[in-house]
Amino acid sequence: MFKNALIGQFEFDLSYVYFMKDHALLHRWIALSNPNSENFSEITGYLKISINVTCTGDESIQINDDDGIEEGEVMMPPSLNPKFFQIKIRIF
């Protein structure tokens, strides 16, 4: 990897964050994809982010460090089409 190499990117509308509680998106995982690669629908990395969007007159909240590892929903761009598999096991 070179220092200027693109690992992946994620795009979303800031109004999505603004209309959330406290105008903040806290400690959420996002899936990165590289549109310049051969298979742009492949996940190239994950990033945990916190964003606070404020306007004139809004009160900003303090973004604290994440205190633990949470497993939860990963935000994915619409260009990604993950394949899900299901396994069914019966034990007698």
C-alpha positions, -999 to +999 in steps of 0.1 A: +000+000+000+012+034-009+005+065+013-018+080-014-036+048-023-074+048-020-086+021+003-123+029+000-149+056+003-184+061+017-209+089+008-240+101+027-261+132+030-253+154+060-290+161+065-294+124+075-271+131+104-287+165+112-321+150+117-309+123+141-312+127+178-288+155+190-277+160+154-251+132+159-241+098+145-221+082+173-198+052+171-212+036+140-194+012+116-194+020+079-183-003+051-159+012+026-158+003-011-133+013-038-151+026-070-118+025-089-113-013-084-124-040-108-151-052-084-165-020-069-192-039-051-166-055-028-161-043+008-125-031+011-126-020+047-145-009+077-143+024+096-159+034+129-170+070+129-187+097+150-202+128+134-219+159+148-236+183+124-247+217+138-262+249+124-263+284+138-281+283+171-278+245+176-261+231+206-231+209+200-226+177+220-194+163+232-182+132+213-165+109+237-142+080+230-159+047+224-156+026+256-160-008+241-164-031+211-200-031+200-213-054+173-242-039+155-255-028+122-230-017+096-240+012+073-234+001+037-235+022+005-262+012-020-235+002-045-226-028-023-246-060-029-235-084-001-243-121-005-259-137+025-260-174+032-280-194+056-270-226+072-296-249+088-284-274+114-305-301+130-292-320+160-309-352+170 
